[in-house]
Amino acid sequence: MHNYILYLYMNCPDCLSENIKRSGFVKVKTGMQQRYECKECGRTWVGMGRPKIPVVGVTCDECHSPDIARKGYRITRQGKIQQYLCRSCGHIFTLQPILKRRKAVSQ
């Protein structure tokens, strides 16, 4: 009963949809845990998922939409750079400029 109450108020970690379903169990170090699946985006996760931290003050470079989600990191020589995904147009971008290697010019 306790697990069912949590299931009713759960959202997808990616698209924040409430349209989710149970999708079996997964064996983890601590025992068996419920797996969930989002009916909207298809994402699966175990347990309660991680809470979404809203992205504030960032807009898409292409369509200028404020509907942005974090999409992991890009590893460069300068370190980890946060990548963002525009949910409206699907454009992936970063806020920092990424330095690219220049090809050596042979003379």
Secondary structure, DSSP 8 states (H G I E B T S, - for coil): -HHHHHHHT---TTT--S-EEEEEEEEETTEEEEEEEETTT--EEETT--------S---TTT--S-EEEEEEEEETTEEEEEEEETTT--EEESS-----------
